[in-house]
Amino acid sequence: MAKLTNRKENHLRFNFDESGSITTSNKLNNRFFIVAGCQTNDPNKVKRVFRKAKVNYLKHHPELELDIKKEIKGSQMPLDFKDYIFTELMKKTDIRFNFIVFDNHNAEEHLRKKPNITFNYIMFLQVHKLIENYEHIYLDLDDRNKAVENLKALEEYLQTKLCAELNKIPDINVQFFDSSQHTLIQIADVFSNHLFRIFKSVAYNQERLGDIELLRKIHDHNVQYCQYFPANKCQCLHLFSK
């Protein structure tokens, strides 16, 4: 077994949320499952900018009747609200984003029948591409994730694959949080919802030009890595690059 060498004595934390589901349904509305994440080296600044952006936007749009004291889900936000938030975050912080799209309609049937196992594999595919030279990786996920049956199974699977089998990192931990108490997961929720709207339109052979333009803006500045599964079935490559 190869020895771990030249490792930095530091850690990295990623925050994830998901939209859609891994399912055997062939309805167009259920075609895509999205896992989206964000990462920052200055979470306190990101939290401040995110909250201030929400306050400023809602101050000028009282007709939305959204309570700033409660979690505002991405599904509650109109496009220009999301655009304002992402623009502020990208302009004033070091936040970076990533995502993976699972295409139910083109995935093997056995993967669709076992969502908890497939979710773990999807997370492995994405995290494997994201981690670099770190001693410790933390993954924070929404505890309402419907694809996870055993909360420890994902951590054990990633430790087996990334720490033992591939020897890519010494340690990795997975934690689950109430998103109402975790700002970075809330940001991941807004991003995953934005992506879900875009890919739902792909399923219906439509184009949401405003949504796509915002995604391109995010690609231009702040996307770490994105991928499609199964990769050889992707027919919307323009959504995965600048």
Buried (B, 14 or more C-beta within 10 A) or exposed (E): EEEEEEEEEEBBBBBBBBBBBBBEEEEEEBBBBBBBBBBBEEBEBBBBBBEEBBEEBBEEBEEBEBEEEEBBBBEEBEBEBBBBBBBBBBEBBEBBBBBBBBBBBBBEEEBBEEBBBBBBBBBBBBBBBBBEEBBBBBBBBBBEBEBBEEEEBBBEBBBEBBBEEEEBBBEBBBEBBEBEEBBBBBBBBBBBBBBBBBBBBBBEEEEBEEBBEBBBBBBEBBBBBBBBBEEEEBEBEEBBEE
